[in-house]
Amino acid sequence: MAEAGERQELALLLRRLTVELDAVGQRFAQLHGLNRTDVRALVAIMDAARRGRR
């Protein structure tokens, strides 16, 4: 049973982290006059560049 409880706790912590990271992304977008899709596009471009693709 402890394993199930640990999984539930981990899921809760991951949800909390997701909410916080979303808020950070939203603040970043607002500060730079962007919207969420703009930020996601920038992340995709940065990830592609890191992998050597453009």
Biopython code that builds the backbone (N, CA, C, O; Angstrom):
import numpy as np
from Bio.PDB.StructureBuilder import StructureBuilder

atoms = [
    (1, "MET", "N", (0.801, -1.202, 0.000)),
    (1, "MET", "CA", (0.000, 0.000, 0.000)),
    (1, "MET", "C", (0.845, 1.268, 0.000)),
    (1, "MET", "O", (0.429, 2.289, -0.546)),
    (2, "ALA", "N", (2.010, 1.213, 0.599)),
    (2, "ALA", "CA", (2.862, 2.402, 0.653)),
    (2, "ALA", "C", (3.220, 2.860, -0.756)),
    (2, "ALA", "O", (3.329, 4.060, -1.011)),
    (3, "GLU", "N", (3.403, 1.917, -1.665)),
    (3, "GLU", "CA", (3.750, 2.290, -3.035)),
    (3, "GLU", "C", (2.651, 3.117, -3.682)),
    (3, "GLU", "O", (2.937, 4.111, -4.349)),
    (4, "ALA", "N", (1.394, 2.717, -3.494)),
    (4, "ALA", "CA", (0.273, 3.463, -4.064)),
    (4, "ALA", "C", (0.219, 4.874, -3.472)),
    (4, "ALA", "O", (-0.011, 5.843, -4.195)),
    (5, "GLY", "N", (0.428, 4.985, -2.180)),
    (5, "GLY", "CA", (0.440, 6.290, -1.538)),
    (5, "GLY", "C", (1.577, 7.159, -2.046)),
    (5, "GLY", "O", (1.407, 8.362, -2.239)),
    (6, "GLU", "N", (2.733, 6.553, -2.261)),
    (6, "GLU", "CA", (3.884, 7.291, -2.788)),
    (6, "GLU", "C", (3.615, 7.760, -4.212)),
    (6, "GLU", "O", (3.990, 8.874, -4.579)),
    (7, "ARG", "N", (2.972, 6.925, -5.012)),
    (7, "ARG", "CA", (2.632, 7.320, -6.386)),
    (7, "ARG", "C", (1.647, 8.477, -6.382)),
    (7, "ARG", "O", (1.773, 9.407, -7.179)),
    (8, "GLN", "N", (0.671, 8.423, -5.491)),
    (8, "GLN", "CA", (-0.298, 9.518, -5.396)),
    (8, "GLN", "C", (0.383, 10.816, -4.970)),
    (8, "GLN", "O", (0.086, 11.886, -5.501)),
    (9, "GLU", "N", (1.288, 10.711, -4.020)),
    (9, "GLU", "CA", (2.031, 11.893, -3.568)),
    (9, "GLU", "C", (2.880, 12.459, -4.700)),
    (9, "GLU", "O", (2.937, 13.675, -4.885)),
    (10, "LEU", "N", (3.533, 11.592, -5.453)),
    (10, "LEU", "CA", (4.341, 12.034, -6.589)),
    (10, "LEU", "C", (3.464, 12.715, -7.636)),
    (10, "LEU", "O", (3.841, 13.752, -8.181)),
    (11, "ALA", "N", (2.297, 12.138, -7.920)),
    (11, "ALA", "CA", (1.383, 12.741, -8.888)),
    (11, "ALA", "C", (0.949, 14.130, -8.423)),
    (11, "ALA", "O", (0.878, 15.060, -9.226)),
    (12, "LEU", "N", (0.662, 14.270, -7.144)),
    (12, "LEU", "CA", (0.276, 15.570, -6.587)),
    (12, "LEU", "C", (1.407, 16.587, -6.753)),
    (12, "LEU", "O", (1.177, 17.720, -7.177)),
    (13, "LEU", "N", (2.619, 16.176, -6.418)),
    (13, "LEU", "CA", (3.762, 17.086, -6.548)),
    (13, "LEU", "C", (4.006, 17.473, -8.000)),
    (13, "LEU", "O", (4.343, 18.622, -8.286)),
    (14, "LEU", "N", (3.841, 16.532, -8.915)),
    (14, "LEU", "CA", (4.021, 16.842, -10.328)),
    (14, "LEU", "C", (2.956, 17.809, -10.829)),
    (14, "LEU", "O", (3.251, 18.688, -11.639)),
    (15, "ARG", "N", (1.723, 17.659, -10.356)),
    (15, "ARG", "CA", (0.666, 18.605, -10.737)),
    (15, "ARG", "C", (0.992, 19.992, -10.216)),
    (15, "ARG", "O", (0.836, 20.980, -10.934)),
    (16, "ARG", "N", (1.441, 20.074, -8.978)),
    (16, "ARG", "CA", (1.807, 21.377, -8.404)),
    (16, "ARG", "C", (2.948, 22.020, -9.189)),
    (16, "ARG", "O", (2.922, 23.221, -9.456)),
    (17, "LEU", "N", (3.940, 21.227, -9.555)),
    (17, "LEU", "CA", (5.069, 21.726, -10.334)),
    (17, "LEU", "C", (4.593, 22.232, -11.691)),
    (17, "LEU", "O", (5.027, 23.289, -12.151)),
    (18, "THR", "N", (3.710, 21.486, -12.326)),
    (18, "THR", "CA", (3.177, 21.886, -13.619)),
    (18, "THR", "C", (2.465, 23.229, -13.537)),
    (18, "THR", "O", (2.638, 24.082, -14.408)),
    (19, "VAL", "N", (1.670, 23.416, -12.500)),
    (19, "VAL", "CA", (0.951, 24.678, -12.314)),
    (19, "VAL", "C", (1.945, 25.827, -12.125)),
    (19, "VAL", "O", (1.789, 26.895, -12.717)),
    (20, "GLU", "N", (2.958, 25.600, -11.305)),
    (20, "GLU", "CA", (3.948, 26.655, -11.055)),
    (20, "GLU", "C", (4.745, 26.991, -12.318)),
    (20, "GLU", "O", (4.977, 28.163, -12.612)),
    (21, "LEU", "N", (5.160, 25.976, -13.058)),
    (21, "LEU", "CA", (5.916, 26.222, -14.286)),
    (21, "LEU", "C", (5.061, 26.929, -15.330)),
    (21, "LEU", "O", (5.558, 27.774, -16.075)),
    (22, "ASP", "N", (3.788, 26.589, -15.384)),
    (22, "ASP", "CA", (2.883, 27.274, -16.296)),
    (22, "ASP", "C", (2.784, 28.747, -15.939)),
    (22, "ASP", "O", (2.774, 29.604, -16.822)),
    (23, "ALA", "N", (2.711, 29.043, -14.649)),
    (23, "ALA", "CA", (2.638, 30.439, -14.201)),
    (23, "ALA", "C", (3.915, 31.197, -14.565)),
    (23, "ALA", "O", (3.854, 32.353, -14.982)),
    (24, "VAL", "N", (5.055, 30.556, -14.410)),
    (24, "VAL", "CA", (6.330, 31.198, -14.780)),
    (24, "VAL", "C", (6.347, 31.487, -16.277)),
    (24, "VAL", "O", (6.735, 32.576, -16.702)),
    (25, "GLY", "N", (5.928, 30.513, -17.067)),
    (25, "GLY", "CA", (5.881, 30.704, -18.517)),
    (25, "GLY", "C", (4.940, 31.825, -18.912)),
    (25, "GLY", "O", (5.235, 32.603, -19.819)),
    (26, "GLN", "N", (3.821, 31.907, -18.239)),
    (26, "GLN", "CA", (2.859, 32.964, -18.520)),
    (26, "GLN", "C", (3.437, 34.335, -18.167)),
    (26, "GLN", "O", (3.271, 35.291, -18.924)),
    (27, "ARG", "N", (4.106, 34.432, -17.036)),
    (27, "ARG", "CA", (4.739, 35.713, -16.656)),
    (27, "ARG", "C", (5.815, 36.100, -17.670)),
    (27, "ARG", "O", (5.907, 37.260, -18.070)),
    (28, "PHE", "N", (6.629, 35.123, -18.086)),
    (28, "PHE", "CA", (7.664, 35.389, -19.087)),
    (28, "PHE", "C", (7.036, 35.929, -20.363)),
    (28, "PHE", "O", (7.497, 36.925, -20.921)),
    (29, "ALA", "N", (5.988, 35.268, -20.815)),
    (29, "ALA", "CA", (5.320, 35.690, -22.047)),
    (29, "ALA", "C", (4.795, 37.118, -21.916)),
    (29, "ALA", "O", (4.979, 37.931, -22.822)),
    (30, "GLN", "N", (4.148, 37.427, -20.804)),
    (30, "GLN", "CA", (3.604, 38.765, -20.600)),
    (30, "GLN", "C", (4.696, 39.824, -20.585)),
    (30, "GLN", "O", (4.541, 40.897, -21.170)),
    (31, "LEU", "N", (5.801, 39.519, -19.915)),
    (31, "LEU", "CA", (6.906, 40.483, -19.837)),
    (31, "LEU", "C", (7.486, 40.811, -21.206)),
    (31, "LEU", "O", (8.009, 41.903, -21.424)),
    (32, "HIS", "N", (7.388, 39.856, -22.125)),
    (32, "HIS", "CA", (7.999, 40.028, -23.445)),
    (32, "HIS", "C", (6.976, 40.241, -24.549)),
    (32, "HIS", "O", (7.312, 40.179, -25.732)),
    (33, "GLY", "N", (5.731, 40.491, -24.168)),
    (33, "GLY", "CA", (4.693, 40.772, -25.153)),
    (33, "GLY", "C", (4.365, 39.576, -26.033)),
    (33, "GLY", "O", (4.021, 39.736, -27.204)),
    (34, "LEU", "N", (4.471, 38.390, -25.475)),
    (34, "LEU", "CA", (4.220, 37.159, -26.228)),
    (34, "LEU", "C", (2.980, 36.469, -25.687)),
    (34, "LEU", "O", (2.452, 36.836, -24.638)),
    (35, "ASN", "N", (2.525, 35.463, -26.422)),
    (35, "ASN", "CA", (1.480, 34.608, -25.881)),
    (35, "ASN", "C", (2.053, 33.208, -25.696)),
    (35, "ASN", "O", (3.212, 32.962, -26.031)),
    (36, "ARG", "N", (1.253, 32.294, -25.167)),
    (36, "ARG", "CA", (1.755, 30.950, -24.851)),
    (36, "ARG", "C", (2.294, 30.219, -26.072)),
    (36, "ARG", "O", (3.319, 29.542, -25.994)),
    (37, "THR", "N", (1.602, 30.357, -27.203)),
    (37, "THR", "CA", (2.078, 29.644, -28.394)),
    (37, "THR", "C", (3.400, 30.211, -28.892)),
    (37, "THR", "O", (4.225, 29.474, -29.431)),
    (38, "ASP", "N", (3.607, 31.510, -28.718)),
    (38, "ASP", "CA", (4.900, 32.104, -29.084)),
    (38, "ASP", "C", (6.019, 31.491, -28.239)),
    (38, "ASP", "O", (7.078, 31.139, -28.759)),
    (39, "VAL", "N", (5.776, 31.369, -26.950)),
    (39, "VAL", "CA", (6.791, 30.802, -26.050)),
    (39, "VAL", "C", (7.056, 29.340, -26.420)),
    (39, "VAL", "O", (8.207, 28.905, -26.451)),
    (40, "ARG", "N", (6.009, 28.598, -26.695)),
    (40, "ARG", "CA", (6.187, 27.198, -27.090)),
    (40, "ARG", "C", (6.977, 27.084, -28.379)),
    (40, "ARG", "O", (7.811, 26.189, -28.524)),
    (41, "ALA", "N", (6.718, 27.992, -29.321)),
    (41, "ALA", "CA", (7.470, 27.993, -30.575)),
    (41, "ALA", "C", (8.941, 28.302, -30.316)),
    (41, "ALA", "O", (9.819, 27.668, -30.902)),
    (42, "LEU", "N", (9.215, 29.262, -29.452)),
    (42, "LEU", "CA", (10.608, 29.580, -29.109)),
    (42, "LEU", "C", (11.311, 28.385, -28.474)),
    (42, "LEU", "O", (12.471, 28.109, -28.781)),
    (43, "VAL", "N", (10.617, 27.683, -27.598)),
    (43, "VAL", "CA", (11.201, 26.500, -26.962)),
    (43, "VAL", "C", (11.506, 25.435, -28.013)),
    (43, "VAL", "O", (12.566, 24.809, -27.978)),
    (44, "ALA", "N", (10.582, 25.232, -28.943)),
    (44, "ALA", "CA", (10.796, 24.243, -30.005)),
    (44, "ALA", "C", (12.006, 24.614, -30.860)),
    (44, "ALA", "O", (12.797, 23.748, -31.231)),
    (45, "ILE", "N", (12.145, 25.895, -31.168)),
    (45, "ILE", "CA", (13.292, 26.358, -31.961)),
    (45, "ILE", "C", (14.592, 26.158, -31.192)),
    (45, "ILE", "O", (15.582, 25.689, -31.754)),
    (46, "MET", "N", (14.592, 26.515, -29.899)),
    (46, "MET", "CA", (15.808, 26.333, -29.088)),
    (46, "MET", "C", (16.187, 24.867, -28.968)),
    (46, "MET", "O", (17.366, 24.520, -29.038)),
    (47, "ASP", "N", (15.188, 24.000, -28.788)),
    (47, "ASP", "CA", (15.462, 22.564, -28.692)),
    (47, "ASP", "C", (16.019, 22.017, -30.001)),
    (47, "ASP", "O", (16.950, 21.212, -29.994)),
    (48, "ALA", "N", (15.456, 22.447, -31.116)),
    (48, "ALA", "CA", (15.947, 22.009, -32.427)),
    (48, "ALA", "C", (17.378, 22.483, -32.649)),
    (48, "ALA", "O", (18.212, 21.735, -33.159)),
    (49, "ALA", "N", (17.658, 23.722, -32.269)),
    (49, "ALA", "CA", (19.021, 24.264, -32.423)),
    (49, "ALA", "C", (20.009, 23.476, -31.567)),
    (49, "ALA", "O", (21.135, 23.214, -31.992)),
    (50, "ARG", "N", (19.589, 23.104, -30.375)),
    (50, "ARG", "CA", (20.452, 22.332, -29.487)),
    (50, "ARG", "C", (20.773, 20.967, -30.085)),
    (50, "ARG", "O", (21.859, 20.424, -29.877)),
    (51, "ARG", "N", (19.807, 20.416, -30.834)),
    (51, "ARG", "CA", (20.026, 19.117, -31.474)),
    (51, "ARG", "C", (20.751, 19.253, -32.813)),
    (51, "ARG", "O", (21.028, 18.257, -33.480)),
    (52, "GLY", "N", (21.052, 20.483, -33.195)),
    (52, "GLY", "CA", (21.775, 20.711, -34.442)),
    (52, "GLY", "C", (20.889, 20.923, -35.638)),
    (52, "GLY", "O", (21.381, 20.973, -36.766)),
    (53, "ARG", "N", (19.585, 21.050, -35.428)),
    (53, "ARG", "CA", (18.651, 21.314, -36.533)),
    (53, "ARG", "C", (18.192, 22.756, -36.457)),
    (53, "ARG", "O", (18.156, 23.355, -35.382)),
    (54, "ARG", "N", (17.846, 23.299, -37.591)),
    (54, "ARG", "CA", (17.334, 24.685, -37.623)),
    (54, "ARG", "C", (16.078, 24.786, -38.402)),
    (54, "ARG", "O", (15.516, 25.873, -38.529)),
]
sb = StructureBuilder()
sb.init_structure("model")
sb.init_model(0)
sb.init_chain("A")
sb.init_seg("    ")
for serial, (resi, resn, name, xyz) in enumerate(atoms, 1):
    if name == "N":
        sb.init_residue(resn, " ", resi, " ")
    sb.init_atom(name, np.array(xyz, "f"), 0.0, 1.0, " ", f" {name:<3s}", serial, name[0])
structure = sb.get_structure()
